[in-house]
Amino acid sequence: MTKVEKGKRITGSARTRMGADLKKKYEKGASIRTLARLTGRSYGFVHRILSESGVQLRARGGGPHRRRSQATRTARSSRQIGAG
C-alpha cells in the first residue's frame, strides 16, 4: 500500500480500488489507525472508505481478548497476596 499525497482527493476507480485494498487488510485484522498510518490519510478518511466498501466494522477495543491461563492467574494472585 502506498501513501497518498496529503490533501489529494481520491475519486472514482482509484477510490474503489483503495476501498477494496483497505477492506481486505481490515478484514485480516489491521486496525483503522494502522491503515491510516500506512496510507498517510486520517482515521476518519479510512473509516469512511471502509464504510463505503460495506465493511462490518469491529467494536472499539479490537477483537476478542484471550483469557489468561489458570497458571498465570494463580501466579499473579499469589504474588499479590504475598506483596500485601
Stockholm file with secondary structure:
# STOCKHOLM 1.0

chainA/1-84         MTKVEKGKRITGSARTRMGADLKKKYEKGASIRTLARLTGRSYGFVHRILSESGVQLRARGGGPHRRRSQATRTARSSRQIGAG
#=GR chainA/1-84 SS CCCCCTTCCCCHHHHHHHHHHHHHHHHTTCCHHHHHHHHTCCHHHHHHHHHHTTCCCCCTTCSCCCCCCHHHHHHHHHHHHHHC
#=GC SS_cons        CCCCCTTCCCCHHHHHHHHHHHHHHHHTTCCHHHHHHHHTCCHHHHHHHHHHTTCCCCCTTCSCCCCCCHHHHHHHHHHHHHHC
//
